Amino acid sequence: MPDAILMDMQSGKRKTAMAKYTFFTNPLSRAWIAWWALHEVDADYRPVIVNWSNKPDELARANPMGKVPTLVHHHEGDHIHVVTETAAICHYLAEAEASELAPRDEERADYFRWLFFAAGPVEQATTAKTMGFMPTPEQEVMTGFGSLERTVDTLESWFSQNAYVCGDRFTMADVYVGAQVDWGLRSGTMPKRDALARYADAVRSRDAYRHTEAVCAEFLPEQSDDA
């Protein structure tokens, strides 16, 4: 999709200016979370769908890892900022777009605690389970998550008493944490707990979540020949 003829993913109308962000993504990946974040802040972006077997040179220049999501923020002139790592992209968008989803001063401790807890222990624990790498009791002291059960117990204890990461208010941290819980429950990599199920239901009800599902569905046929 050339920059000169961009499709506004919110309205479906064509635009003639370069988008504010270039977003390298694939609907069958963790990039879905950052896609949701883009819609939560109503960002002006150009999606570049990455085919695993033929990654664009544009992505390699932006991110030598060649991984999605990768977000390129275009400023005036030729100045750009490149942001990788899904949790970082989520928070970056909240600040760059001056969104109400950014943490308030009194929320910052909870916001960053759980954002990075999800990016660290939760991600590690669920990936380890998927790959069959669960540590022995003796190895738990060397892992960042200890055990899957302890990680999930910790999440459950929080959401048993709080509707969202920062109490009663949805913030950008809930995009990342919520996506991890949502996927964990759907895929079976996270044991079902009532408090986590309630939290997942709450984040799934977001308009931006539902819009992201619809947008991603439009791109799924393009992935039919991918491994």
N, C-alpha and C positions, 0 to 999 in steps of 0.2 A: 504494500500500500504506500504510494509515494507521499512525501510530505506535503506536496502541493494539493493533493486531493485526499484529505483525511476524513474518515468516517467518525463522527462523534458517537461514542459507544453509549452515551446516555440518551441522546435524542434521535439517533439514526440519520441526522442531517449531515450533509457534506460541509467541510470547512476548508478554507483556502490558506490558512497560516500554519506554520510549523507547530506541532504540538509541544506543550511544555515538557512532557516526559516521553522518552522512548522506553517501552517496557518489553523486555525479552521474556517470553513465557511459554508455557505449554500447559494445557488444561489438565493433563494427567501427571501433575507434579505438585510439589510444595508451593510452586509459584501461584497456585490458586489462592493462597492466603494473602499474598501481596496484591493480587488482583482484587480481592475483596476490599482490602485497605484503600486501594485507588478509588473504588466506588463509594466507600464510606465518606471520603473527603471530596467527592465529585471532581476528581482531578481530570485535567485535559491531557490525554495521553494517546500515544500511538502504539498499539500492540504489535509485536513481531513474534509470530509463532515459530518456535524453534523445533525443527525436525531433528531427532536424535542422530540420524544417520548422515545428515548434511547440515551441520551448524553454520550459520552465516559468519563471514569474516567480520562483520560489524560487531557481533557478539564477542569474538575473540579479542578484538581491539579494546573493547570495554572491560572485559573480564577474562583474563588469561585462563581461569579455571574452566571457561566454557560452560558454566552452569546457569540455570535459571532458578529463581528470578534474578534478573539484573535490571536495575533501573538507572537510566541516564537522565539527569535533570539539566535541561538546556536553559542557559541564561543568555542575556543580551550579548551579542557578538559571538565569539567562538568558545566562550567559557562554559564548561560543563562540570557537573559533579556526578560521579558514578557511585552508586550505593548497591552493595550486594548483601547477602544474608537476610533472610525473610524477616526476622524480628527487627533488624536495623531498618529495613525499608518501611516497615509499618510505623515505627516511631518517627522516622525521618519525614514521612508524609504528614503525620499529625502536626509536626512543627513547621514544615515548609509551607503548608497550606493554612497555617494559623487556625487549626481546627479546634473546635470545642472538645474533641476527643483526646487532645493532649492533656497530660495530668495537671491538675491544680497543685499549688504548693503543698497543701496538706495531704495530697494523694500520692506524691512522688515515691515515698518509701514502698507502699504497697504496689504501685504501678511497676516500678523497676524490679522489685523483688520477684513478682510472679511472671513478668515478661521474660526475665532471664532464667527463672526456674523452669519455665516451659521450654525455652531454647536449649537449656542444658540438661538437667536430670530427666525431664519428661521425654524429650527427644531421644536421649541416649537409652533410656530404659525401654521404650517401646520399640526402638530400632533393634536393640539387643535381643528382645523377645522374638521379633520377626526373623532375625538372622540365626537364632538359636545359640546366642552367645551369652546366655545368662550366667553371671558369676557365681562361683561357689561361695559359701559363707566366709571362707578364708580370703577370697578375692574381693569381697564387698568393700573392704576398707580402701582398696586401690581405685575403685570406680567413682565417678562423679555423682552417681545416683544411688549407690548402695544396693538397693534391690527395687524391683518393680513394685512390690507390695508396699514398701515404705514410701516410695514416691507417690503412689496413688492414694495411700492413706493421708499423706500430707495435703494433697489437693482436696480430698474429701473433707478434711477437717476445716479447711477454709470455706468451701462452698456450702458446707452445712450451716454456716453462720452468716454468709454474705451472698447476695444475689450476683454480684460481679466482682471483678478483681479489686476495684476501689470502693467496695460497699454496695450502695444502691444505684451507682451511676455507671453506665456503659462507657468505657474509654477504649482507645486504640489498643491497649494491652489485651482487651477481651477479644479482639480480632485474632491475635496470635494464640493466646491461651485457649480461647474458645475453639479455634480450628484444631488445635492439638487434641482437645477433649472430644470434639465432634468426630474426628477421624479415628481416634483410639476406640471409641465406643462402636462406631460403625464397622471397623475392621476386625474388632475382637482383640486388638493388641493391648487394650486397657480393660480391666474387669469392670463390669457394670456396678455402679453405686447410685443410689437414689439421688444424692445431692449432685453428682456429676451429670446424671440424666436430666435433671431439672435445669442445670446450667446450660447444657447443650441445646435443650429445647428453646431456651431464651435467646441464645445467639442465632439459632436458625431462623427465628422469627423476624430478624432484621431485614428491612427492605433491601439493603445493599447486599446482604448474603444471597437473597433470592435472585436479585438482579445478576449477580456474578454467576450463579448457577445457569441462568438463561444465556448469558453471553458466552460462557465456556461451551455450552452445548452447541452453539453455532459453529465452533471451531473443531469439535470432535471428529467430524468426517475427514478432516484433513490429516488425522493421525492414523488412519486405517492401515497404512503400509509401514508403520513404525514397529520396531521390536518392543 
